[in-house]
Amino acid sequence: MGSIGTLDRRVQFTRATLADDGYSMAETWASLGSPVWAGRSDVSDGEKNRTGAVEASAMSRFIVRSSAFTRGITPKDRMTCDGFDWNITGIKQIGRKDRLEISATARADQ
């Protein structure tokens, strides 16, 4: 997945906001920016076992182009891709700082 040409799916980032539901302030997730192209590589079961993951979850790495928008994404944000809500667990620059690798987990039983 190292080639930037493998960006074959869309991801939508979301950010938590507080909204008044009439009774209290509740956390809701709102779309952040427009969807971006990404490549996805699933983490092997061996890698998941080494991290101690025992629940029914999917672990993947996503590659996105580095931009002012994507560099503003943090692990507090989430993303939606392939019908799953993904919790971001890590973000790092790769290549010549033209791409970002986003590690994320999603519940497999959603």
N, C-alpha and C positions, 0 to 999 in steps of 0.2 A: 504494500500500500504506500510505498514511499513516493510514488509519482503523483504530482499534483493533478494529473489527468484522471485519477481514480475517484474524483468527487462525484459520486453517482446517486446521491440521495439528499433530500432537503431536511434540515433540522430547524426547529423553531425554539429559540431560547425564551424562557419565562423568568420573571422576577417576582418575588413576594412583595405584596403591598398590603397595607391595612385598609380595610373598608368597614364602614359602619353598617351593620346589618339590622339596625333598629334597636338592638338590645345591647350590643357591645361592639368593640372593634375586633373584626375577624380577619385572619390572614387569608388572602386570595392570591392566586398566581395569574399574572397578566402577561400577555405576549410582549416581548422585548424586541423591538426592531422587526425587520422583515426576515423571513426564512433565508438561510444560507446553505450553499452546497457543502456537502461533507462526504468523506469516505469513512467506512466503518470496518473495523477488524475486531472480531470476537476474541476474548481472552480464552485460552484453552482451559480445560478442566484441571490440568496439572497446575497451571498458574493460579487458578482460583483456590485449589487445595492448599498451596503454599501460603496464601494470604489468610487462610483460616475461614474462608467463606463457606458456611454450611447451610444457609437458607436457599430456597428456590429463587435464584436471581440470575440475571444475565450480566456479565461484565464485558464491556467493550471499550475500544479506543476509537475516537473519531478524529479525523484530520480535517481542519478547516483552513482557509486562507487567512493569514494574519492581516487585520485591518484595524483601524481605530475602534470600530465597533466590537470586533471579536476580542481584541486585547482588553476591553472593558468587562468581559465576562469573568465572573468569579465562581468559586465553588459554592457560594450561597445561592447561585442561580440554578435553574434546572433547564432541561431541554426535552423536546418531544421529537421522536423519530420512530418510524416504522410502527406506529400505534402504541408505543410505550412512553411513559414518563421516566426520564433518566435523571438520577441524582449525580451531579458532577463531583468527582472525588479528587481530581487533580488536573492541572493545566500546565503545559510546558511548551516552550518554543522549540521548534525543530528546523533543521535545514539552515538556510542563511536568514533566519528570522522571517521567512516568507510564509510559514505555516505554523499552526498550533496543534498540539496533540491534546485532546480532552479525554481523560479517563472518566468513565461513568458506569453506574450500576442501575439496573431496573429490576423490579420484581417480575419474575417469569410467570407468575400466576395471575397477572392483571387481566 
